[in-house]
Amino acid sequence: MIEFINLTKTYPNGLTALSNINLKIEKGEFVFIVGASGAGKSTLIKLILREIVPTSGTILVKGKNLAKMKRREIPLLRRNIGVVFQDFRLLNERTVYENVAFAMEVVEASRKEIRRQVPMVLSLVGLSSKAKMLPSQLSGGEQQRVALARAIVNNPSILIADEPTGNLDPDTAWEIIGLLNEINCRGTTVIMATHARDIVNSLRKRVVTFDRGVIVNDRQRGEYPDEA
């Protein structure tokens, strides 16, 4: 599904964010990416989304070499990848329904597809009754549910969650994790970057630990490392 082969990323300022990374994530896995700030987690995500390209080495997503991908092919790649951020990134002037529908409009889905798919996804995240509300009328947890619905409405094969619980209280964070777990159980590959030690330790999924640009641990049913 996703494979990094001898991958290094050095930025123009000379900072090497990732060094000789070899990592393979299989279809349907749930993988936590952990490590201190500056360990390379954000660079990893940007590489998967093809926001940046490696300095050397290879990154494959569904067999496609992203470094050799033509610019016109990038939107198609991103249709297959849903992303949830810590800060929600909702359109404040649009309703819950419109925020989720927008993700389908961008990929030129038909009105019929949008009318069918958006209510289904809002039901999945427990927001059917909030469809006509604006983000400002929602709690932080509800806003993150909207962001999650928007990320999965196009049925992506990969879901990236970048610190999705960072701005949420513990109870709400666990609700979001429950939804991510359910989405994973439906077959979506989930990659979650996080500092949430309690969540990582409770779920006992695969844990890949980064430290100063290199992988220092890769454990199935792992725990959050003490040094991270």
C-alpha positions as CSV (number, residue, x, y, z in Angstrom):
1,M,0.0,0.0,0.0
2,I,2.7,2.5,1.1
3,E,6.4,1.9,1.0
4,F,9.5,4.0,1.7
5,I,12.7,2.6,0.3
6,N,16.0,4.1,1.3
7,L,14.3,7.5,1.5
8,T,16.0,10.7,2.6
9,K,14.5,14.2,2.7
10,T,16.8,17.2,3.1
11,Y,15.3,20.7,2.9
12,P,16.9,23.6,1.1
13,N,18.1,25.0,4.5
14,G,20.2,21.9,5.0
15,L,18.0,20.2,7.5
16,T,17.7,16.5,7.0
17,A,14.2,15.6,8.2
18,L,14.3,11.9,7.3
19,S,17.4,9.8,6.7
20,N,17.5,6.5,4.9
21,I,13.9,5.5,5.8
22,N,12.7,2.0,5.0
23,L,9.0,1.4,6.0
24,K,6.2,-0.6,4.5
25,I,2.5,-0.2,5.5
26,E,0.2,-2.9,4.3
27,K,-3.4,-2.4,3.1
28,G,-5.8,-2.3,6.0
29,E,-3.2,-1.6,8.7
30,F,-3.7,0.9,11.6
31,V,-0.3,2.5,12.3
32,F,0.7,5.0,14.9
33,I,3.6,7.3,14.0
34,V,5.2,8.7,17.2
35,G,8.2,10.7,18.2
36,A,9.2,14.1,19.7
37,S,8.5,17.3,17.8
38,G,11.0,17.5,14.9
39,A,11.4,13.8,14.6
40,G,10.1,13.7,11.0
41,K,6.4,12.8,11.4
42,S,5.1,15.9,9.5
43,T,7.6,15.3,6.7
44,L,6.5,11.7,6.3
45,I,2.9,12.9,5.9
46,K,3.8,15.6,3.4
47,L,5.7,13.0,1.3
48,I,2.7,10.6,1.3
49,L,0.4,13.5,0.1
50,R,3.1,14.5,-2.5
51,E,3.3,18.0,-1.1
52,I,7.1,17.4,-1.2
53,V,9.3,14.9,-3.0
54,P,12.3,13.0,-1.5
55,T,15.8,14.1,-1.9
56,S,16.8,10.5,-2.6
57,G,15.2,7.1,-2.4
58,T,11.6,6.0,-3.3
59,I,8.1,6.4,-2.0
60,L,5.4,4.1,-3.5
61,V,1.7,4.6,-2.8
62,K,-0.4,1.8,-4.3
63,G,2.6,0.9,-6.5
64,K,3.0,4.4,-7.9
65,N,6.4,6.1,-7.5
66,L,5.4,9.6,-6.2
67,A,8.7,11.2,-7.1
68,K,8.1,10.4,-10.8
69,M,4.4,11.3,-10.7
70,K,3.3,14.0,-13.1
71,R,1.6,17.1,-11.7
72,R,-1.7,16.3,-13.4
73,E,-1.7,12.9,-11.6
74,I,-1.4,14.4,-8.1
75,P,-5.2,15.2,-7.6
76,L,-6.1,11.6,-8.4
77,L,-3.6,10.4,-5.8
78,R,-5.1,12.7,-3.2
79,R,-8.6,11.5,-3.9
80,N,-7.5,8.2,-2.5
81,I,-6.1,9.8,0.7
82,G,-8.3,11.4,3.4
83,V,-6.6,13.7,5.9
84,V,-7.7,14.9,9.3
85,F,-5.8,17.7,11.1
86,Q,-5.5,18.8,14.7
87,D,-7.1,22.2,13.8
88,F,-10.2,20.9,11.9
89,R,-9.8,23.3,8.9
90,L,-13.5,23.6,8.3
91,L,-15.1,26.2,6.1
92,N,-16.7,28.5,8.7
93,E,-19.3,30.0,6.4
94,R,-20.7,26.6,5.3
95,T,-22.9,24.2,7.1
96,V,-21.9,20.8,8.3
97,Y,-23.5,19.2,5.3
98,E,-21.9,21.7,2.9
99,N,-18.4,21.2,4.4
100,V,-18.7,17.5,3.8
101,A,-20.3,17.9,0.4
102,F,-17.5,20.3,-0.7
103,A,-15.0,17.4,-0.6
104,M,-17.1,15.6,-3.2
105,E,-17.7,18.7,-5.3
106,V,-13.9,19.1,-5.6
107,V,-13.6,15.7,-7.2
108,E,-16.6,16.5,-9.4
109,A,-19.0,14.0,-8.0
110,S,-22.6,14.2,-9.2
111,R,-25.3,15.9,-7.2
112,K,-27.0,12.5,-6.9
113,E,-23.8,10.9,-5.5
114,I,-23.5,13.8,-3.0
115,R,-27.1,13.6,-1.8
116,R,-26.6,9.8,-1.3
117,Q,-23.2,9.8,0.3
118,V,-23.1,12.8,2.6
119,P,-26.0,11.7,4.8
120,M,-24.5,8.2,5.1
121,V,-21.2,9.6,6.3
122,L,-22.8,12.1,8.7
123,S,-24.8,9.2,10.2
124,L,-21.6,7.2,10.6
125,V,-19.9,10.0,12.7
126,G,-23.1,10.7,14.6
127,L,-23.9,14.1,13.2
128,S,-27.1,13.6,11.2
129,S,-29.0,16.0,13.4
130,K,-26.3,18.7,13.0
131,A,-26.3,18.8,9.2
132,K,-27.7,22.4,8.9
133,M,-25.5,23.9,11.7
134,L,-22.4,26.0,11.1
135,P,-19.0,25.0,12.6
136,S,-19.2,27.8,15.1
137,Q,-22.4,26.2,16.6
138,L,-20.5,22.9,17.3
139,S,-18.3,21.7,20.0
140,G,-14.6,20.9,19.3
141,G,-15.4,17.2,19.2
142,E,-18.3,17.7,16.8
143,Q,-16.1,19.9,14.5
144,Q,-13.5,17.1,14.4
145,R,-16.3,14.7,13.5
146,V,-17.2,16.9,10.6
147,A,-13.5,17.0,9.5
148,L,-13.4,13.2,9.8
149,A,-16.6,12.9,7.7
150,R,-15.1,15.1,5.1
151,A,-12.0,13.0,5.0
152,I,-13.8,9.8,4.3
153,V,-16.7,10.9,2.2
154,N,-14.9,9.9,-1.0
155,N,-14.2,6.5,0.3
156,P,-10.4,6.9,0.4
157,S,-8.2,3.8,0.7
158,I,-5.9,5.6,3.1
159,L,-6.7,7.9,6.0
160,I,-4.0,10.1,7.6
161,A,-4.8,11.6,11.0
162,D,-2.3,14.2,12.0
163,E,-2.7,14.8,15.8
164,P,-6.5,14.5,15.5
165,T,-7.1,14.5,19.2
166,G,-4.6,17.3,20.1
167,N,-7.2,19.9,20.7
168,L,-9.9,17.7,22.3
169,D,-10.7,16.8,25.9
170,P,-10.0,13.1,26.9
171,D,-13.5,11.8,26.5
172,T,-14.0,13.4,23.1
173,A,-10.6,12.2,22.0
174,W,-11.6,8.6,22.7
175,E,-14.8,9.1,20.7
176,I,-12.7,10.2,17.7
177,I,-10.4,7.2,18.2
178,G,-13.4,4.9,18.2
179,L,-14.5,6.3,14.9
180,L,-11.0,5.9,13.4
181,N,-10.9,2.3,14.6
182,E,-14.3,1.6,13.1
183,I,-13.2,3.2,9.8
184,N,-10.1,0.9,9.9
185,C,-12.3,-2.1,10.5
186,R,-14.2,-1.3,7.3
187,G,-10.9,-1.7,5.4
188,T,-9.3,1.7,5.3
189,T,-5.6,2.0,6.0
190,V,-5.2,4.4,8.9
191,I,-1.9,6.3,9.7
192,M,-2.1,8.4,12.8
193,A,0.6,10.8,14.0
194,T,0.2,11.4,17.7
195,H,1.7,12.3,21.1
196,A,-1.3,10.7,22.9
197,R,0.5,8.1,25.0
198,D,-2.7,6.7,26.6
199,I,-4.4,6.1,23.3
200,V,-1.4,4.4,21.8
201,N,-0.9,2.2,24.8
202,S,-4.6,1.2,25.0
203,L,-5.1,0.3,21.3
204,R,-1.9,-1.8,21.0
205,K,-1.7,-1.3,17.2
206,R,1.5,-1.1,15.2
207,V,3.8,1.7,16.5
208,V,6.6,3.2,14.4
209,T,8.8,5.5,16.4
210,F,10.9,8.3,14.8
211,D,13.8,10.1,16.4
212,R,15.7,12.9,14.6
213,G,14.7,11.6,11.2
214,V,15.3,7.9,11.6
215,I,13.1,5.0,12.7
216,V,14.3,3.7,16.0
217,N,11.4,1.2,16.7
218,D,8.8,-0.5,14.7
219,R,6.6,-2.8,16.8
220,Q,3.4,-4.7,16.2
221,R,1.0,-4.3,19.1
222,G,3.5,-1.8,20.5
223,E,3.4,0.9,23.2
224,Y,4.3,4.6,23.2
225,P,8.1,4.6,23.9
226,D,9.3,6.3,27.2
227,E,11.9,8.3,25.4
228,A,9.5,9.9,22.7
